Amino acid sequence: MDTLSYKTRSINKENAEKKWLLVDAEGQTLGRLASEVAKRLRGKHKPNFTPHADCGDFVIVVNAEKIVLTGNKWDSKEYIRYTGYPGGQRKRTAREQMKRKPFAMVEDAVRGMLPKNSLGREIFRNLHVVVGPDHKHEAQQPETFTLNA
């Protein structure tokens, strides 16, 4: 009998082939950038994707301060945090958040697209968001990844 036998490979942290990717956020829409970065971090673009393991790539996002928001989101989108005290809810618009912490907008958008469990927290550590074009991961020789290609 001539049959093909395919085995399902279950990938774990040790045998996952992780790469380093460099993404330039200049002129990119925040949500579209975040969804593509989250997919790469999770590993869903790979044929051997394993849902319960960290098999995604490391992603470096540069020029985080040059992202684009469409419509009126610079003034209407709010970032809410809580200090822990009664009445301690604080709000910032996207414009105020960009002035204080430009990298936090990209991080929050990507974090919201990852699983809300211990695996999601572990995967989030593989994201490195940088303000400006220079980053400290030159030794890893990251591949440039373009979103609009």
Secondary structure per residue as TSV (DSSP state, phi and psi in degrees):
chain	resnum	aa	ss	phi	psi
A	1	M	-	360.0	129.4
A	2	D	-	-105.5	96.9
A	3	T	-	-126.4	155.6
A	4	L	-	-92.9	142.3
A	5	S	-	-122.4	114.2
A	6	Y	-	-109.5	131.7
A	7	K	-	-104.6	139.5
A	8	T	-	-81.9	118.4
A	9	R	-	-91.6	126.9
A	10	S	-	-97.1	116.8
A	11	I	-	-89.2	139.3
A	12	N	-	-123.9	-175.0
A	13	K	T	-62.4	-33.2
A	14	E	T	-74.0	-39.4
A	15	N	T	-106.7	14.8
A	16	A	-	-79.1	132.9
A	17	E	-	-86.8	94.8
A	18	K	-	-92.4	136.9
A	19	K	-	-116.2	165.4
A	20	W	E	-105.0	127.2
A	21	L	E	-117.4	142.4
A	22	L	E	-114.3	122.2
A	23	V	E	-118.1	128.8
A	24	D	E	-95.0	119.6
A	25	A	-	-88.0	2.3
A	26	E	T	-64.9	121.1
A	27	G	T	77.8	5.7
A	28	Q	-	-91.3	144.7
A	29	T	B	-73.8	137.1
A	30	L	H	-57.4	-51.1
A	31	G	H	-66.7	-40.4
A	32	R	H	-67.2	-39.4
A	33	L	H	-63.5	-46.8
A	34	A	H	-64.7	-38.8
A	35	S	H	-67.8	-38.0
A	36	E	H	-71.3	-39.7
A	37	V	H	-65.6	-41.4
A	38	A	H	-63.6	-37.8
A	39	K	H	-64.8	-40.8
A	40	R	H	-69.3	-39.9
A	41	L	H	-63.7	-40.1
A	42	R	H	-74.4	-30.3
A	43	G	T	95.7	14.8
A	44	K	T	-70.2	-14.0
A	45	H	T	-82.9	-8.0
A	46	K	S	-92.8	146.3
A	47	P	T	-69.3	-21.4
A	48	N	T	-104.1	39.1
A	49	F	-	-62.5	131.6
A	50	T	-	-121.9	117.7
A	51	P	T	-64.5	-26.7
A	52	H	T	-98.2	10.1
A	53	A	S	-130.9	156.6
A	54	D	-	-84.8	90.7
A	55	C	-	-116.8	13.0
A	56	G	-	-85.2	-177.9
A	57	D	-	-96.1	166.5
A	58	F	E	-85.7	135.9
A	59	V	E	-125.8	131.2
A	60	I	E	-112.6	122.7
A	61	V	E	-107.6	119.6
A	62	V	E	-107.8	162.6
A	63	N	-	58.4	45.8
A	64	A	G	-65.2	-22.7
A	65	E	G	-78.6	-5.2
A	66	K	G	-109.3	24.3
A	67	I	-	-74.7	165.7
A	68	V	B	-120.9	137.2
A	69	L	-	-114.6	137.7
A	70	T	-	-90.6	161.0
A	71	G	T	66.7	-141.1
A	72	N	T	-101.3	23.2
A	73	K	H	-68.5	-23.6
A	74	W	H	-60.4	-30.2
A	75	D	H	-106.7	-23.3
A	76	S	H	-99.0	-25.5
A	77	K	-	-75.3	130.0
A	78	E	E	-118.0	141.2
A	79	Y	E	-107.1	117.8
A	80	I	E	-108.4	134.5
A	81	R	E	-135.7	167.1
A	82	Y	E	-131.8	129.3
A	83	T	-	-77.0	-21.3
A	84	G	S	104.7	-8.6
A	85	Y	S	-103.2	156.8
A	86	P	T	-59.4	132.3
A	87	G	T	73.8	18.6
A	88	G	-	-96.1	22.0
A	89	Q	E	-78.3	127.4
A	90	R	E	-120.4	141.9
A	91	K	E	-125.1	143.7
A	92	R	E	-133.2	142.3
A	93	T	E	-77.9	168.2
A	94	A	H	-62.7	-34.9
A	95	R	H	-65.3	-42.9
A	96	E	H	-67.3	-38.7
A	97	Q	H	-64.5	-37.2
A	98	M	H	-66.6	-35.5
A	99	K	H	-68.9	-39.5
A	100	R	H	-83.9	-52.5
A	101	K	-	-137.2	85.6
A	102	P	H	-63.8	-31.9
A	103	F	H	-72.2	-24.9
A	104	A	H	-68.3	-28.5
A	105	M	H	-65.3	-43.8
A	106	V	H	-68.5	-42.7
A	107	E	H	-62.1	-43.6
A	108	D	H	-65.0	-40.0
A	109	A	H	-65.8	-41.6
A	110	V	H	-70.9	-41.5
A	111	R	H	-60.6	-36.6
A	112	G	T	-68.1	-16.9
A	113	M	T	-100.4	2.0
A	114	L	S	-99.6	162.5
A	115	P	-	-61.1	145.3
A	116	K	S	-93.9	67.4
A	117	N	S	-155.6	-170.3
A	118	S	H	-65.7	-31.9
A	119	L	H	-66.3	-40.8
A	120	G	H	-62.3	-38.9
A	121	R	H	-68.1	-36.4
A	122	E	H	-68.9	-41.3
A	123	I	H	-66.3	-36.2
A	124	F	H	-62.4	-26.2
A	125	R	T	-68.7	-13.7
A	126	N	T	-85.5	-0.3
A	127	L	E	-99.4	133.6
A	128	H	E	-129.2	111.1
A	129	V	E	-105.0	131.3
A	130	V	-	-127.2	138.9
A	131	V	S	-87.9	124.5
A	132	G	S	96.5	173.7
A	133	P	S	-84.7	-12.2
A	134	D	-	-96.1	140.2
A	135	H	-	-136.4	165.8
A	136	K	S	-98.7	15.4
A	137	H	-	-110.4	36.5
A	138	E	G	-65.0	-33.1
A	139	A	G	-65.2	-24.4
A	140	Q	G	-80.4	-8.6
A	141	Q	-	50.5	66.2
A	142	P	-	-69.5	145.5
A	143	E	E	-82.4	138.4
A	144	T	E	-76.3	129.5
A	145	F	E	-118.8	121.7
A	146	T	-	-101.4	136.8
A	147	L	S	-83.0	-32.8
A	148	N	-	-89.1	10.7
A	149	A	-	-85.9	360.0
